[in-house]
Amino acid sequence: MTTILPPDETLSTVVGPVFRATDEGYTEEVMGFNVAYMPSPSLVVGATCDTDVAAAVRYATELGLPVAVQSTGHGLLSDLNGAVLVSTRRMTGCTVDPVARTARVQAGVRWREVIDAAAPYGLAPLNGSSSTVGVVGYTTGGGLGPMARRHGFAADHVLSATVVTGDGEIRTVDAERDPDLFWAVRGGKGTVGIVTEIEFELVEQPRFYGGGIFFPGEAAPELLHAWREWAPTLPEDTTTSVALLALPPDPQLPPPLQGRFVTHLRFTHLGSADEGAELIAPMRAVAEPIMDLVDEMPYAAVDAVHMDPQSPMPCWDRGTTLSSLPAEAVEEILAEAGPDSSSPLVLVELRLMGGAIARAPRVPNAVAGRDAAFSLYCLGVPAGPDAAVQVPARCSSLVESLAPWAAGGLVNFYGQAGPARLGSLWSDADRARLLDTKRRYDPAGVFRTNVVIG
Ligand SMILES: Cc1cc2nc3c(=O)[nH]c(=O)nc-3n(C[C@H](O)[C@H](O)[C@H](O)COP(=O)(O)OP(=O)(O)OC[C@H]3O[C@@H](n4cnc5c(N)ncnc54)[C@H](O)[C@@H]3O)c2cc1C
């Protein structure tokens, strides 16, 4: 017989701190990287272990409240109003097994910790463009990083996960145990449960020739057209993206880049400097760079490829994937976001997909969008009344202008979307399997904030 505990008794086992809106420390706890939202959960559990997470889920279920989870706030897409928020930032366990070539990390770990823990053994994780992003939020959403064309999505390399499901149970899942749940947490983001720990394969630390080349923004037309023809010719050992960036007048940026609109070519070659230099030579010849930072470097310096912002900022974003990138599609991007477009966006990024990204993993998972040829992602800073209207409008018009080539989307790069639009990223069969798995493991539907698949 199940005993229904009064709410406070349910939380009495929680080891970590519990914050209500009027408590000191609440604001610091809920703020994340994306400061466009001031989260307003009704209660925050500063979880230290899986039993803290389970208590928070049971507490929310008893009160009929939604449950949200946050590690870094890089993927904050809503204000989490009224939810019970599980804050995982205290769950920082991270161990590397150099013999098995695996890492086991808790829900509050960021990529930097794994990169640094794996490096002494000549190993590396499949982190994304910024090592300040959380491992679990990234991986549950697929995870497309600078080595993706050789190794695929981060989610393709997960071996097991411990998950607190909507019924408050703690389950360790892998290819044999709860295979539907294991399938769903690798690509379905946090829609079926809160992952408290994951174990995943590491790869051999590569020889790494990469970085970024900043070109003047005015060279965007030549560069984007050259990139769309050059990128698909690259081998799988090479991953590339190109971005139109409106850089802020930030004194931490190199002086020639401060406050400038630039075209940023990103390049990662897992091989020798000579091979890499030969591969990138055609792009180097397109225009005179402002700064050429592509060179041989240790894998630990991988953040240098994208040079993503490290400090919190307000973000409004949207993305799509494309089946091809013909000249007409590039012209649409330039019209919406090029140097003469008066675009309010600060980033428009095209990533080359293909290679290992397109191949199904050994143990199939719920990652959507793997068969696209390119990913497009755009982001603006919705600060001030004009920008709060103009940024979403321009993100939408850019994405809509690419509709003839649209192929779906990647959940990590999809931005603000209602359940139906998000659900449309999966095939009918995969969407049905995700929703069915959710019904089984989250019967009360407690996970219904931030990322909701319908
Ligand atoms: C600067 C920047 C660079 C990025 N680069 C890349 C990139 O190269 N490739 C890529 O694929 N994505 C990238 N992203 C997107 C990023 O992977 C997602 O926003 C991801 O959700 C962030 O996870 P987080 O835990 O850091 O963020 P949070 O805001 O803390 O979490 C966001 C969401 O992740 C899920 N989540 C978090 N923790 C858990 C958990 N313990 N269990 C279950 N679900 C959980 C939940 O749905 C949660 O709402 C980038 C984002 C930013 C802002």
The ligand as an ORCA input file, in Angstrom:
! r2SCAN-3c Opt
* xyz 0 1
  C      26.591     28.737    -25.732
  C      25.861     27.469    -26.118
  C      26.514     26.531    -26.899
  C      25.849     25.344    -27.265
  N      26.492     24.456    -28.083
  C      25.865     23.317    -28.451
  C      26.485     22.386    -29.318
  O      27.611     22.586    -29.781
  N      25.802     21.262    -29.650
  C      24.564     20.972    -29.149
  O      24.011     19.908    -29.444
  N      23.939     21.847    -28.327
  C      24.556     23.005    -27.986
  N      23.911     23.915    -27.195
  C      22.548     23.611    -26.737
  C      22.620     22.862    -25.418
  O      23.116     21.556    -25.632
  C      21.224     22.758    -24.786
  O      20.758     24.051    -24.513
  C      21.238     21.910    -23.536
  O      19.914     21.640    -23.155
  C      21.923     22.592    -22.392
  O      21.941     21.752    -21.282
  P      22.259     22.371    -19.840
  O      22.062     21.298    -18.854
  O      23.570     23.064    -19.904
  O      21.134     23.494    -19.697
  P      19.888     23.606    -18.715
  O      19.240     24.902    -19.102
  O      20.297     23.455    -17.315
  O      18.919     22.428    -19.142
  C      18.185     22.550    -20.343
  C      17.286     21.372    -20.537
  O      18.075     20.183    -20.645
  C      17.366     19.096    -20.098
  N      18.101     18.618    -18.913
  C      19.030     19.263    -18.179
  N      19.447     18.479    -17.170
  C      18.754     17.320    -17.266
  C      18.717     16.126    -16.518
  N      19.503     15.948    -15.445
  N      17.891     15.128    -16.913
  C      17.104     15.272    -17.998
  N      17.086     16.394    -18.742
  C      17.907     17.406    -18.392
  C      16.012     19.629    -19.660
  O      15.111     19.491    -20.738
  C      16.330     21.082    -19.400
  O      15.150     21.891    -19.472
  C      24.530     25.107    -26.821
  C      23.877     26.057    -26.039
  C      24.528     27.233    -25.711
  C      23.792     28.265    -24.895
*
